[in-house]
């Protein structure tokens, strides 16, 4: 089964946001694309980990100096 956890990374603000149980990944893909088109440095990917906590921990290790943000940057 594919994970339904998404991670949105905001490189401009050095933050990331984890979204659990995403059913509408296309909505976030579209929001990220719109943000990129407006000049922002953001990205989105689906986590391969089993839980939100594991995903946050892994993102904190991957993106050194970035903080976890409760609100989506897009």
Secondary structure as UniProt FT lines:
FT   STRAND          6..10
FT   TURN            11..14
FT   STRAND          15..19
FT   HELIX           25..37
FT   TURN            38..39
FT   STRAND          42..46
FT   HELIX           52..62
FT   TURN            64..65
FT   STRAND          67..68
//
